[in-house]
């Protein structure tokens, strides 16, 4: 292009708009993890969900907030201290599910009013697990098949269970549908989750004795221990 004086104008004028810089794999994975949750999350919850160090996660979140991909707001005050920051996706944010809100409210009520919140929550979870299994047409099967059915139930509920051939009874739960509620009322929410597993095992004719759940056992997962069955590696 030339101006009125015949001089070339290369490099002059505005530049074309640059496409948005692509997200790093870590930030893209963080976006996907947040998309799976029905409610805004605290930094502590996201540390548990992603396995990232708090400082690293804070850096990623700040960058995503600056790009307009994540929205940050303070939680309602509760007790002493500054309210925590809550993070959620700014675009295509899934609506907070009624289930998540109800579950969080029930967990808070049980924790506040029960003399033994864990026992009450486990019993409630067992009833729920039995009902979920019955809805799937559960009937007594071999212990190995029963365990497989329970793993499929956990997959469908959104826990993304992972096992290894070397330790099939040790299940990593890499997702939590109620992550924020679990952080606030761990004794109740995690006991309900364990109860679901035990109740479903019963409906499939499997003795649930020995099943345990260790919340936040490792970065990015909880550890569910299922009863061993014949044929498991020793």
Secondary structure, 3 states (H helix, E strand, C coil): CECCCCCECCCCCCCCCCCCCCCCHHHHHHHHHHHCCCCCEEHHHHHHHHCCCHHHHHHHHHHHHHCCCEEEEECCCCCCCCCCEEEEECCCCCCCCHHHHHHHHHHHHHHHHCCCHHHHHHHHHHHHHHHHHHHCCCCCCCHHHHHHHHHHHHHHHCCCEEEECCEEEEEEECCCCCHHHHHHCHHHHHHHHHHHHHHHHHHCCCCCCCCEEEEEEECCEEEEECCCCCCCCC
